[in-house]
Amino acid sequence: MKRIMVIGPAGAGKTTYSCQLPSVLGLPLHHIDRLFFQDEWKERPTEEFVREHLKMLAETDWIIDGNAVHHLKPRAEVADLLVYLHFSRPRCFFNMFKRWWTHRNEARPDLPENCPEKLNWKLFKYTWNYHKKYYAEILDLVERNPNLQYLEFHNPTALQDWIDHLL
């Protein structure tokens, strides 16, 4: 495994769990939100995002945590492994509130500096609809890319067991 993509709804724990992988696998970690957003939560212009995303994908090895769901296809085409965090809505919402409380009024390490943690209706709606809206598309990406291994986790214990097994 040299190229790993970790995806799932907001609050699933993509960053939390991805941060454990570099020390285990010796791969660099990239946070897609740091690339996708600029200061004050402004989305990076699409052309600039695509250019930088493709540069990232051209690296020989990486872990990329995060979605940018409209740009999953090129990632899936070069990744060795897709890890999908298919966690429940209550778990994701709980984690979102916990993250907000922990990082309120400050930016998380995986975001640009001037993106203080926030909760809003758009994020709740995105999380509520994530599996329904994107699950079939994700499975289609896996089917269309026969070299892409696929792991789907439905709870944090199973995911942590997998990470611990890598040790």
C-alpha positions in Angstrom: 0.0 0.0 0.0 1.6 3.2 -1.2 -1.4 5.3 -2.0 -4.3 5.4 0.4 -7.5 7.5 0.3 -9.6 7.8 3.4 -13.2 9.1 2.9 -16.5 9.3 4.7 -18.9 11.9 6.1 -17.9 14.9 8.3 -17.3 13.7 11.8 -16.5 10.1 10.9 -12.9 10.5 12.0 -11.1 10.6 8.7 -8.3 12.9 10.0 -8.2 11.3 13.5 -7.5 7.9 12.2 -5.5 9.0 9.2 -3.0 10.7 11.5 -2.1 7.3 13.0 -1.1 5.8 9.6 2.1 7.8 8.7 4.0 6.4 11.7 2.8 2.9 10.9 3.2 2.9 7.1 5.9 5.5 6.6 3.7 7.4 4.1 3.2 11.2 4.0 -0.3 12.4 5.0 -2.2 15.1 3.0 -5.4 16.7 4.3 -7.7 17.4 1.3 -9.5 20.2 3.3 -6.3 22.1 3.5 -6.1 22.0 -0.3 -9.8 22.6 -0.9 -10.3 25.5 1.4 -8.6 28.9 1.7 -8.8 31.4 4.5 -12.3 32.0 6.0 -13.6 28.7 4.5 -13.6 30.1 0.9 -13.3 27.3 -1.6 -10.2 27.3 -3.7 -10.9 28.1 -7.4 -11.6 24.8 -9.1 -8.7 25.1 -11.7 -6.2 25.8 -8.9 -7.6 22.9 -6.8 -7.5 20.4 -9.7 -3.9 21.5 -10.6 -2.7 21.0 -7.0 -4.7 17.8 -6.5 -3.1 16.3 -9.6 0.4 17.2 -8.3 -0.4 15.5 -5.0 -1.7 12.4 -6.9 1.5 12.3 -8.9 3.6 11.7 -5.8 4.8 8.1 -5.5 3.2 7.5 -2.1 0.6 9.2 0.0 -2.3 9.0 2.4 -5.0 11.5 1.5 -7.8 12.1 4.1 -10.9 13.9 3.1 -13.5 13.9 0.4 -13.8 16.7 -2.2 -16.4 14.3 -3.6 -16.5 15.7 -7.1 -12.8 14.9 -7.4 -12.7 11.3 -6.1 -12.4 9.7 -9.5 -8.8 10.8 -10.3 -7.8 9.8 -6.8 -9.4 6.4 -7.1 -7.7 5.8 -10.4 -4.2 5.9 -8.9 -4.9 4.8 -5.3 -4.0 1.3 -4.0 -6.6 1.4 -1.2 -9.8 3.2 -0.5 -10.8 3.2 3.2 -14.5 4.2 3.6 -15.7 5.2 7.0 -19.4 4.2 6.8 -20.2 5.3 10.4 -23.7 6.1 11.6 -25.2 9.6 11.6 -25.4 9.8 15.4 -21.7 8.9 15.7 -20.7 11.5 13.1 -22.9 14.2 14.7 -21.5 13.5 18.1 -18.0 13.7 16.8 -18.8 17.0 15.0 -20.0 18.5 18.2 -17.0 17.2 20.1 -14.7 18.6 17.5 -16.4 21.9 17.5 -16.2 22.1 21.3 -12.5 21.1 21.3 -11.5 23.6 18.5 -14.1 26.3 18.9 -12.8 29.7 17.7 -9.6 28.1 16.3 -8.5 26.2 13.2 -7.7 22.5 13.4 -4.3 21.4 12.4 -5.7 19.9 9.2 -7.2 23.2 7.9 -5.8 26.5 6.7 -5.0 28.9 9.6 -7.9 31.2 9.2 -10.6 28.5 9.1 -12.0 28.4 12.7 -14.0 25.4 13.6 -17.7 25.9 12.9 -21.0 24.1 12.8 -23.7 25.1 10.3 -26.8 23.7 8.5 -24.8 23.0 5.3 -22.4 20.7 7.2 -25.3 18.9 9.0 -27.2 18.4 5.7 -24.0 17.2 4.0 -23.4 14.7 6.7 -27.0 13.5 6.9 -27.1 12.8 3.2 -23.5 11.6 2.7 -24.1 7.8 2.5 -27.3 8.1 0.6 -25.9 10.5 -1.9 -22.4 9.1 -2.4 -22.3 5.4 -1.4 -23.3 4.1 -4.9 -20.8 6.4 -6.5 -18.0 5.1 -4.2 -18.9 1.5 -5.0 -18.9 2.3 -8.7 -15.4 3.8 -8.3 -14.2 0.6 -6.7 -15.8 -1.5 -9.4 -14.3 0.6 -12.2 -10.8 0.4 -10.7 -9.8 -3.3 -10.3 -6.4 -2.4 -8.7 -8.1 -0.5 -6.0 -8.5 -2.4 -2.8 -11.6 -1.4 -0.7 -12.1 -1.5 3.0 -15.4 -0.3 4.6 -15.7 0.2 8.3 -19.0 0.6 10.2 -17.6 1.4 13.6 -14.4 2.9 15.2 -13.5 -0.4 16.9 -13.2 -2.3 13.7 -11.2 0.5 12.1 -8.8 0.8 15.1 -8.4 -3.0 15.1 -7.3 -2.8 11.4 -4.8 0.0 12.2 -3.5 -1.9 15.2 -3.0 -5.0 13.0 -0.8 -2.9 10.7 1.6 -2.5 13.6 
